[in-house]
Amino acid sequence: MNSKSSANKSLVLANWKMNLSASQSVNLAKAIAKSLSRLPGVEVGLCPTFPALAAVGQVVKGKSIALGAQDVFWKAAGPYTGEVSAAVLRELGVKYVIVGHSERRQYLKETDIMIQQKILATLEQGLTPVLCVGETFAERQAGQKDMVIMRQVTAALKGATLAPKLELVIAYEPVWVIGSGQAVELSEAVHTAQVIRQALMDIFSPAMIEKQVRIIYGGSVDPTNVAAFVKQSPLRGVLVGGASLEAKKFIDLVRQL
């Protein structure tokens, strides 16, 4: 699968977070891989924990399912205990790398500068960063949502370039709906995707944005609402959390597309 063809597909990326053991991750990946054979127009990616990454990679190897990582460090090697480089992720067969998730911004105190460095390191290794952006409830209440989103996009992509075969995914995940079971209104997700696209226009060419960038939605996505989010331009996919932890539910979700 080349980069150009995958960029034209809807993306369904499963973020398992810290919810499954290594063996549970493998079993879930096997169930998903067995049921979701090549789907035209849809690309599926699985993002297990680091300890399960190699084993899940073996399950999906040679299949039409991509492997993703939940984080990355910006240095290639060195005295950085507990961290994993983009080069190692690439060696394990990773394609997608989640960067700047709100949980890491909150609990690990990740800054815009750290996120920007992770984006650059990921692209340098030819991997596809999945940049997560989103406002808190307080920022939303203060009427700052669009400004926050544009700042996050601009700061994270400072100095970034997209060579012809590289891709970028930006996931709009409003912090206040993650894990709530209640997604935002479709019209708001579409509006925010347009805000993101506008911010991108100051960084990349229109042709590059069209061919190499996908904007997706995340936040309480499930089988009942996934089709609406994916089929509304400029949205081109979803980042799925809780609904990706059960094989039947996730398979049903993907089959809605």
PAZAPA-4460 file (N, C-alpha, C; in steps of 0.05 Angstrom, whole numbers, plus 32768, in hexadecimal, padded with zeros to 4 digits):
% residues 257
    n_x    n_y    n_z   ca_x   ca_y   ca_z    c_x    c_y    c_z   seq   type   mol
   8011   7FE8   8000   8000   8000   8000   8012   8019   8000     1      M     A
   8010   802A   7FEC   8020   8041   7FEC   8013   8058   7FFA     2      N     A
   8022   806D   8000   8018   8083   8010   8002   8092   8002     3      S     A
   8004   8095   7FE8   7FF0   80A5   7FDA   7FD5   8097   7FDB     4      K     A
   7FD5   807C   7FD8   7FBB   806E   7FD8   7FAF   806E   7FF4     5      S     A
   7FBF   806B   8009   7FB5   806A   8024   7FAA   8085   802C     6      S     A
   7FB5   809A   8022   7FAC   80B5   802A   7F90   80BA   801F     7      A     A
   7F88   80AC   800B   7F6D   80AF   8000   7F58   809E   800E     8      N     A
   7F61   808D   8020   7F4E   807C   802E   7F45   8088   8049     9      K     A
   7F2E   807F   8052   7F25   8086   806D   7F37   8077   8081    10      S     A
   7F3F   8084   8096   7F51   8078   80AA   7F41   8072   80C4    11      L     A
   7F43   8059   80CE   7F38   8052   80E8   7F4F   8048   80F9    12      V     A
   7F57   8059   810C   7F6E   8053   811C   7F65   804C   8139    13      L     A
   7F6C   8035   8142   7F65   802B   815D   7F7B   8032   8171    14      A     A
   7F74   8041   8185   7F87   8048   819B   7F7F   8038   81B3    15      N     A
   7F8E   8023   81B9   7F87   8012   81D0   7F90   801D   81EB    16      W     A
   7FA0   8032   81EA   7FAA   803F   8203   7FB6   802A   8215    17      K     A
   7FB2   802D   8230   7FBE   8019   8243   7FA9   8007   824E    18      M     A
   7F9C   7FF9   823B   7F84   7FE9   8243   7F87   7FCB   8241    19      N     A
   7F9A   7FC1   8231   7F9C   7FA5   822C   7FB8   7F9A   8233    20      L     A
   7FB9   7F81   823B   7FD2   7F74   823F   7FDE   7F6D   8224    21      S     A
   7FF7   7F64   8223   8003   7F5C   8209   7FF3   7F46   81FC    22      A     A
   7FEB   7F31   820B   7FDD   7F1B   8200   7FC1   7F23   81F7    23      S     A
   7FB4   7F34   8206   7F99   7F3E   81FE   7F9B   7F4E   81E4    24      Q     A
   7FB1   7F5E   81E2   7FB5   7F6E   81C9   7FB8   7F5C   81B1    25      S     A
   7FC7   7F47   81B4   7FCB   7F34   819E   7FB1   7F27   8196    26      V     A
   7FA2   7F1E   81AA   7F88   7F11   81A4   7F75   7F24   8196    27      N     A
   7F74   7F3C   819F   7F62   7F50   8193   7F6B   7F56   8176    28      L     A
   7F85   7F58   8172   7F90   7F5D   8157   7F89   7F46   8144    29      A     A
   7F8B   7F2E   814E   7F85   7F16   813E   7F67   7F16   8136    30      K     A
   7F56   7F1D   8149   7F39   7F1D   8143   7F33   7F32   812E    31      A     A
   7F3F   7F49   8131   7F3A   7F5F   811E   7F45   7F59   8102    32      I     A
   7F5E   7F4E   8102   7F6A   7F47   80E8   7F5B   7F31   80DA    33      A     A
   7F4F   7F1F   80E8   7F40   7F09   80DC   7F27   7F13   80CF    34      K     A
   7F1A   7F26   80DB   7F00   7F30   80D1   7F02   7F47   80BD    35      S     A
   7F17   7F57   80C0   7F19   7F6F   80AF   7F2D   7F6B   8099    36      L     A
   7F27   7F59   8086   7F38   7F56   806F   7F34   7F6E   805D    37      S     A
   7F44   7F71   804A   7F46   7F89   8039   7F2B   7F97   8034    38      R     A
   7F2A   7FAF   803F   7F12   7FBF   803B   7F18   7FD6   8029    39      L     A
   7F0B   7FD8   8012   7F10   7FEE   7FFF   7F08   8008   800B    40      P     A
   7F1A   801B   800A   7F14   8036   8013   7F18   803B   8031    41      G     A
   7F20   8026   8040   7F24   8029   805D   7F3F   801D   8064    42      V     A
   7F4E   802C   8075   7F67   8022   8080   7F64   8020   809F    43      E     A
   7F6B   8009   80AA   7F69   8005   80C7   7F85   8004   80D2    44      V     A
   7F88   8011   80E9   7FA2   8010   80F8   7F9D   8009   8115    45      G     A
   7FAF   7FFA   8121   7FAD   7FF2   813D   7FC5   7FFD   814C    46      L     A
   7FC0   800A   8163   7FD4   8016   8173   7FD5   800A   818F    47      C     A
   7FE4   7FF4   8193   7FE6   7FE7   81AD   7FFB   7FF5   81BF    48      P     A
   7FFE   7FEB   81D7   8013   7FF6   81E8   802E   7FED   81DE    49      T     A
   8043   7FFB   81E7   805E   7FF4   81DE   8066   7FD6   81E2    50      F     A
   8060   7FCA   81FA   8067   7FAE   81FE   805A   7F9B   81EA    51      P     A
   8042   7FA3   81E0   8034   7F91   81CE   8039   7F98   81B0    52      A     A
   8049   7FAC   81AB   804C   7FB6   8190   8057   7FA2   817D    53      L     A
   806D   7F95   8185   807A   7F81   8173   8067   7F69   816D    54      A     A
   805A   7F60   8182   8048   7F48   817E   8030   7F4F   816D    55      A     A
   8024   7F66   8172   800D   7F6E   8161   8017   7F73   8144    56      V     A
   802F   7F7D   8142   803B   7F81   8127   803D   7F68   8118    57      G     A
   8043   7F52   8125   8045   7F38   8118   802A   7F2E   810F    58      Q     A
   8015   7F35   811F   7FFA   7F2C   8118   7FF0   7F3A   80FE    59      V     A
   7FF6   7F54   80FC   7FEB   7F63   80E5   7FFF   7F64   80CD    60      V     A
   8016   7F59   80D1   802A   7F5A   80BB   801F   7F4B   80A2    61      K     A
   8021   7F58   808B   8017   7F4D   8073   7FF9   7F4F   806F    62      G     A
   7FEC   7F5B   8082   7FCF   7F5F   8080   7FC9   7F7C   807A    63      K     A
   7FB0   7F82   8075   7FA8   7F9E   806E   7FA2   7FAF   8086    64      S     A
   7FB1   7FAA   809C   7FAE   7FB9   80B4   7FC9   7FC5   80BC    65      I     A
   7FC9   7FDF   80C1   7FE2   7FEC   80C8   7FE7   7FEB   80E6    66      A     A
   8001   7FEE   80ED   8009   7FED   8109   800F   800A   8112    67      L     A
   8005   8011   8129   800A   802C   8134   8015   802C   8150    68      G     A
   8023   8041   8157   802E   8044   8172   8020   805B   8180    69      A     A
   801F   805A   819B   8010   806E   81AA   8021   8086   81B1    70      Q     A
   803B   8084   81AC   804D   809A   81B3   8068   8095   81A6    71      D     A
   807A   80A9   81A9   8095   80A6   819E   80A7   80BB   81AD    72      V     A
   80C1   80B6   81AD   80D3   80CA   81B8   80E1   80D8   81A1    73      F     A
   80EB   80F0   81A5   80F6   8100   818F   8113   80FB   8189    74      W     A
   8121   80EE   819B   813E   80E8   8197   8141   80CC   818A    75      K     A
   8156   80C9   817A   815B   80AF   816C   8165   809A   817F    76      A     A
   8175   80A2   8193   8181   808F   81A6   818D   809F   81BD    77      A     A
   8194   8091   81D3   81A1   809F   81E8   8196   8099   8204    78      G     A
   819E   80A8   8218   8196   80A3   8234   817A   80AE   823A    79      P     A
   8166   80A1   822E   814A   80AA   8232   813A   8093   823C    80      Y     A
   813C   808C   8255   8130   8075   8261   8112   8074   825D    81      T     A
   8109   805D   8253   80EC   8059   824F   80E1   8062   8235    82      G     A
   80F2   806F   8224   80E8   807B   820B   80EE   8068   81F3    83      E     A
   80DF   806D   81DD   80E2   805D   81C5   80E5   8070   81AD    84      V     A
   80F9   806B   819D   80FE   807D   8186   80ED   8075   816D    85      S     A
   80EB   8088   815B   80DD   8084   8142   80EB   806E   8131    86      A     A
   8105   806D   8133   8114   8059   8124   810D   803D   812D    87      A     A
   810A   8039   8147   8102   801F   8151   80E6   8018   8149    88      V     A
   80D4   802C   814A   80B8   8027   8141   80B8   801F   8124    89      L     A
   80C8   802C   8114   80C8   8025   80F8   80D2   8008   80F4    90      R     A
   80E6   8001   8103   80F1   7FE5   8101   80DB   7FD1   8108    91      E     A
   80C9   7FD8   811A   80B4   7FC6   8122   809C   7FC5   810F    92      L     A
   809E   7FD5   80FA   8089   7FD5   80E6   8073   7FEA   80EB    93      G     A
   8078   7FFC   80FD   8064   8011   8103   8060   8024   80EB    94      V     A
   8048   802C   80E6   8042   8040   80D1   8038   805A   80DE    95      K     A
   8025   8057   80F1   8019   806F   80FE   8024   8073   811A    96      Y     A
   8028   808C   8122   8032   8093   813D   8020   80A9   8148    97      V     A
   8012   80A3   815D   8001   80B7   816B   8014   80CB   817A    98      I     A
   8010   80E4   8175   8020   80F9   8181   800E   810F   818E    99      V     A
   8014   8116   81A6   8006   812D   81B2   7FEA   8126   81BC   100      G     A
   7FE4   810D   81C3   7FCA   8106   81CD   7FC5   8116   81E6   101      H     A
   7FAC   811E   81EB   7FA5   812F   8201   7FAC   8123   821C   102      S     A
   7FAC   8108   821E   7FB3   80FB   8237   7FD0   80FE   823D   103      E     A
   7FE1   80FF   8228   7FFE   8103   822C   8003   8121   8232   104      R     A
   7FF4   8132   8225   7FF6   814F   822C   7FEF   8154   8249   105      R     A
   7FDA   8146   8252   7FD1   814A   826E   7FE2   813C   8283   106      Q     A
   7FE6   8122   8280   7FF3   8113   8295   8012   8113   8293   107      Y     A
   801C   8115   827B   8039   8115   8277   8044   8131   8272   108      L     A
   8033   8145   8272   803A   8161   826F   8049   8166   8255   109      K     A
   8041   8159   8240   804E   815E   8226   8047   817A   821C   110      E     A
   805C   8187   8213   8059   81A3   8209   8058   81A3   81EB   111      T     A
   8051   81BB   81E0   8050   81BE   81C3   806C   81B8   81B7   112      D     A
   8081   81C0   81C4   809C   81BC   81BA   80A3   819E   81B9   113      I     A
   809C   818F   81CE   80A0   8172   81CE   8091   8165   81B8   114      M     A
   8078   816D   81B4   8068   8161   819F   8073   8167   8184   115      I     A
   807C   817F   8180   8088   8187   8166   80A1   8176   8160   116      Q     A
   80B1   8171   8175   80C9   8161   8171   80C2   8144   816A   117      Q     A
   80AD   813A   8176   80A4   811F   8170   8099   811D   8153   118      K     A
   808B   8132   814A   8082   8132   812F   8099   8131   811B   119      I     A
   80AD   8141   8120   80C5   8142   810E   80D3   8128   810E   120      L     A
   80D7   811B   8125   80E5   8102   8127   80D5   80EC   8119   121      A     A
   80BB   80EC   811B   80AA   80D8   810E   80AC   80DB   80F0   122      T     A
   80AA   80F3   80E6   80AB   80F7   80C9   80C7   80F0   80BE   123      L     A
   80DB   80F6   80CE   80F7   80F0   80C5   80FB   80D2   80BF   124      E     A
   80EC   80C1   80CE   80EE   80A5   80CA   80DA   809A   80B6   125      Q     A
   80CB   80AC   80A8   80B8   80A4   8094   809E   8099   809F   126      G     A
   8099   809E   80B9   8080   8094   80C5   806B   80AA   80C4   127      L     A
   8053   80A3   80C9   803D   80B6   80C7   8034   80BF   80E3   128      T     A
   8039   80D8   80EB   802F   80E1   8105   8011   80E6   8105   129      P     A
   8005   80DF   811B   7FE9   80E5   811F   7FE7   80FA   8135   130      V     A
   7FE7   8113   812D   7FE7   8129   813F   7FCB   812D   814C   131      L     A
   7FCA   812B   8166   7FB0   812F   8174   7FAE   814C   817D   132      C     A
   7F98   8159   8177   7F93   8174   8180   7F77   8175   818C   133      V     A
   7F72   8187   819F   7F58   8189   81AA   7F57   819C   81C2   134      G     A
   7F3F   81A7   81C6   7F3C   81BB   81DC   7F31   81AE   81F5   135      E     A
   7F38   81BA   820C   7F2B   81B2   8225   7F10   81BE   8227   136      T     A
   7F00   81B6   823B   7EE6   81C1   823F   7EE8   81DF   8247   137      F     A
   7EFC   81E5   8257   7F00   8201   8260   7F06   8213   8248   138      A     A
   7F17   8209   8236   7F1E   8218   821E   7F06   821C   820C   139      E     A
   7EF6   8207   820A   7EDD   8208   81FA   7ECA   821D   8206   140      R     A
   7EC6   821C   8220   7EB4   822E   822D   7EBD   824B   822A   141      Q     A
   7ED7   824F   8228   7EE2   826A   8226   7EE2   8274   8209   142      A     A
   7ED8   8264   81F7   7ED7   826C   81DA   7EF1   826B   81CC   143      G     A
   7F04   825B   81D7   7F20   825A   81CC   7F25   8242   81BB   144      Q     A
   7F11   8232   81B5   7F16   8218   81A8   7F25   821A   818E   145      K     A
   7F1C   822A   817C   7F29   822C   8161   7F46   8237   8164   146      D     A
   7F4A   824A   8176   7F64   8255   817A   7F77   8240   8186   147      M     A
   7F6D   8230   8198   7F7D   821A   81A4   7F85   8206   818F   148      V     A
   7F72   81FE   817F   7F77   81EA   816A   7F8C   81F4   8156   149      I     A
   7F8A   820D   814D   7F9D   8218   813A   7FB8   821A   8146   150      M     A
   7FB9   8222   8160   7FD3   8224   816D   7FE1   8209   816F   151      R     A
   7FD2   81F4   8176   7FDD   81DA   8179   7FE7   81CF   815E   152      Q     A
   7FD8   81D3   8149   7FE1   81CA   812F   7FFA   81D9   8126   153      V     A
   7FFA   81F3   8128   8010   8203   811F   802A   81FD   812F   154      T     A
   8027   81FA   8149   803E   81F5   815A   804A   81D9   8155   155      A     A
   8039   81C5   8151   8042   81AA   814D   8050   81A6   8132   156      A     A
   8048   81B5   811E   8052   81B1   8103   8067   81C6   80FB   157      L     A
   8071   81D5   810E   8086   81E9   8109   809F   81DB   80FE   158      K     A
   80A7   81E2   80E7   80BF   81D7   80DB   80BB   81BC   80CD   159      G     A
   80A2   81B3   80CC   809C   8198   80C0   8099   819B   80A2   160      A     A
   80A3   8188   8093   809F   8186   8077   8095   816A   8070   161      T     A
   8086   8169   805A   807B   814F   8051   8087   8148   8036   162      L     A
   809A   8136   8036   80A5   812C   801C   808E   811E   800E   163      A     A
   8090   8119   7FF4   807A   810E   7FE4   806E   80F4   7FEF   164      P     A
   807E   80E3   7FFC   8073   80CA   8005   806A   80CA   8023   165      K     A
   806D   80E1   8030   8066   80E3   804C   8049   80EC   804F   166      L     A
   803D   80E3   8066   8022   80EB   806C   8021   80F6   8088   167      E     A
   800B   8104   808E   8005   810F   80A8   7FE7   810B   80AE   168      L     A
   7FE1   8104   80C6   7FC6   8101   80CF   7FC2   8114   80E7   169      V     A
   7FAD   8124   80E6   7FA6   8135   80FD   7F8B   812C   8108   170      I     A
   7F8B   8125   8122   7F72   811C   812F   7F67   8131   8141   171      A     A
   7F4F   813A   813B   7F42   814C   814D   7F34   813C   8163   172      Y     A
   7F3E   813F   817B   7F32   8131   8192   7F2C   8146   81A8   173      E     A
   7F14   8150   81A9   7F0D   8162   81BF   7F11   8154   81DA   174      P     A
   7F21   815F   81EB   7F29   8152   8204   7F11   814B   8215   175      V     A
   7EFE   815C   8215   7EE7   8158   8227   7ED3   8142   821F   176      W     A
   7ED6   8137   8207   7EC4   8121   8200   7ED2   8106   8200   177      V     A
   7EEC   8105   8203   7EFB   80EC   8202   7EF1   80DA   821A   178      I     A
   7EE8   80C2   8213   7EDF   80B0   8227   7EC4   80B6   8234   179      G     A
   7EB6   80CB   822A   7E9D   80D3   8235   7E85   80C4   822A   180      S     A
   7E89   80B8   8213   7E73   80AA   8206   7E62   80BC   81F5   181      G     A
   7E69   80D6   81F5   7E59   80E9   81E6   7E6B   80F9   81D3   182      Q     A
   7E69   80F4   81B9   7E79   8102   81A5   7E6E   811E   81A0   183      A     A
   7E7E   812F   8194   7E75   814A   818E   7E61   8149   8177   184      V     A
   7E53   815E   8173   7E41   815F   815C   7E52   815E   8142   185      E     A
   7E46   8151   812E   7E55   814D   8115   7E5C   8168   8109   186      L     A
   7E4A   817C   810A   7E50   8196   80FF   7E68   81A3   810C   187      S     A
   7E6B   819F   8126   7E82   81AA   8134   7E9C   819C   812C   188      E     A
   7E9C   8182   8129   7EB3   8173   8120   7EBC   817C   8104   189      A     A
   7EA8   8181   80F2   7EAE   818A   80D7   7EBA   81A6   80D8   190      V     A
   7EAE   81B7   80E8   7EB9   81D3   80EA   7ED6   81D2   80F4   191      H     A
   7EDB   81C2   8108   7EF6   81C1   8113   7F0A   81B6   80FF   192      T     A
   7F01   81A2   80F0   7F13   8198   80DA   7F1A   81AD   80C6   193      A     A
   7F07   81BF   80C1   7F0C   81D5   80AF   7F1F   81E9   80BB   194      Q     A
   7F1D   81ED   80D5   7F30   81FE   80E4   7F4C   81F3   80E1   195      V     A
   7F4F   81D8   80E5   7F69   81CB   80E3   7F73   81CE   80C6   196      I     A
   7F62   81CA   80B3   7F6B   81CD   8097   7F74   81E9   8091   197      R     A
   7F67   81FD   809D   7F6F   8218   8099   7F8B   821D   80A5   198      Q     A
   7F90   8212   80BC   7FAA   8214   80C9   7FC0   8207   80B8   199      A     A
   7FB9   81F1   80AB   7FCC   81E2   809A   7FD3   81F2   8081   200      L     A
   7FC1   8203   8078   7FC6   8213   8060   7FDE   8226   8063   201      M     A
   7FE5   822C   807C   7FFC   823D   8082   8016   822E   8083   202      D     A
   8013   8213   8081   802B   8202   8085   8031   81F2   806B   203      I     A
   801D   81E6   805F   8020   81D5   8047   8010   81E0   8030   204      F     A
   8016   81D7   8018   8007   81E0   8000   7FEC   81D2   8000   205      S     A
   7FD9   81DD   7FF2   7FBE   81D0   7FEF   7FC0   81B4   7FE4   206      P     A
   7FD1   81B0   7FD0   7FD4   8196   7FC4   7FDF   8182   7FD8   207      A     A
   7FF2   818B   7FE8   7FFE   8179   7FFC   7FE9   8172   8012   208      M     A
   7FD9   8185   801A   7FC5   8180   802E   7FB1   816B   8023   209      I     A
   7FA9   816E   800B   7F95   815D   7FFE   7FA0   8140   7FFC   210      E     A
   7FB9   813D   7FF4   7FC4   8123   7FED   7FD2   8115   8005   211      K     A
   7FDC   8124   8018   7FED   8118   802C   7FE4   811C   8049   212      Q     A
   7FCE   812A   804D   7FC4   8130   8068   7FA8   8126   806B   213      V     A
   7FA3   8118   8081   7F87   8110   8088   7F80   811C   80A3   214      R     A
   7F68   8128   80A4   7F5D   8132   80BD   7F48   811F   80C6   215      I     A
   7F4B   8115   80DF   7F38   8101   80E9   7F2C   810B   8104   216      I     A
   7F17   80FD   810D   7F0A   8105   8126   7F0E   80EE   813A   217      Y     A
   7F11   80F6   8154   7F12   80E3   816A   7F03   80ED   8182   218      G     A
   7EF7   80DB   8191   7EE8   80E3   81A8   7ECD   80D6   81A9   219      G     A
   7ECB   80BF   81B7   7EB2   80B1   81BA   7EA6   80A8   819F   220      S     A
   7EB8   809E   818E   7EAF   8093   8174   7EA6   8076   8179   221      V     A
   7E8F   806F   816D   7E84   8054   816F   7E76   804C   8155   222      D     A
   7E6C   8033   8154   7E60   802A   813B   7E48   803B   8132   223      P     A
   7E3B   8049   8145   7E23   8058   813E   7E29   8073   8131   224      T     A
   7E41   807E   8136   7E46   8099   812B   7E5E   809A   8119   225      N     A
   7E6D   8084   8116   7E86   8085   8106   7E82   808D   80E9   226      V     A
   7E6D   8083   80DD   7E68   8089   80C0   7E64   80A6   80BB   227      A     A
   7E55   80B3   80CD   7E50   80D0   80CA   7E69   80E0   80CB   228      A     A
   7E7B   80DA   80DD   7E94   80E9   80E0   7EA6   80E4   80C8   229      F     A
   7EA8   80CC   80BE   7EBB   80C6   80A9   7EB2   80D1   808E   230      V     A
   7E98   80D3   808A   7E8D   80DA   8070   7E89   80F8   806C   231      K     A
   7E91   8108   8080   7E8D   8125   807E   7EA8   8132   8078   232      Q     A
   7EAC   813D   8060   7EC4   814B   8059   7EC7   8164   806B   233      S     A
   7EDF   816B   8074   7EF9   815F   806D   7F02   8149   8080   234      P     A
   7EF0   813D   8090   7EF7   8126   80A1   7EFC   810D   8090   235      L     A
   7F12   80FF   8096   7F19   80E7   8086   7F20   80CF   8097   236      R     A
   7F14   80CE   80AF   7F1A   80B7   80C0   7F14   80BD   80DD   237      G     A
   7F1A   80A9   80EE   7F14   80AB   810B   7F2B   809E   811B   238      V     A
   7F2F   80A9   8133   7F41   809D   8147   7F2F   8092   815D   239      L     A
   7F30   8077   8161   7F1D   8069   8172   7F2A   805F   818B   240      V     A
   7F1E   8065   81A2   7F29   805C   81BC   7F1A   8044   81C6   241      G     A
   7F07   8049   81D9   7EF9   8033   81E6   7EEB   801F   81D4   242      G     A
   7EE0   8029   81BD   7ED2   8017   81AB   7EE4   8004   819C   243      A     A
   7EFF   8008   819F   7F12   7FF7   8191   7F1C   7FE0   81A2   244      S     A
   7F13   7FDF   81BB   7F1D   7FCB   81CE   7F0D   7FB1   81CD   245      L     A
   7EF7   7FB0   81BF   7EE8   7F98   81BB   7EE7   7F91   819E   246      E     A
   7EEF   7F79   8197   7EF1   7F72   817A   7ED7   7F76   816B   247      A     A
   7EC1   7F6B   8176   7EA7   7F6D   8168   7E9F   7F8A   8163   248      K     A
   7EA2   7F9A   8178   7E9A   7FB6   8176   7EAB   7FC5   8162   249      K     A
   7EC5   7FC1   8162   7ED7   7FCF   8150   7ED2   7FC5   8133   250      F     A
   7ECF   7FAC   812F   7ECA   7FA1   8115   7EB0   7FAC   8109   251      I     A
   7E9C   7FAE   811A   7E82   7FB9   8112   7E85   7FD6   810B   252      D     A
   7E96   7FE5   811A   7E9B   8001   8115   7EA8   8005   80F9   253      L     A
   7EBC   7FF5   80F4   7ECA   7FF8   80DA   7EB7   7FF0   80C3   254      V     A
   7EA6   7FDD   80C7   7E94   7FD4   80B1   7E7E   7FE8   80AB   255      R     A
   7E7C   7FFD   80BB   7E68   8012   80B5   7E72   8024   809F   256      Q     A
   7E8B   8022   8098   7E97   8034   8084   7E97   8029   8068   257      L     A
***
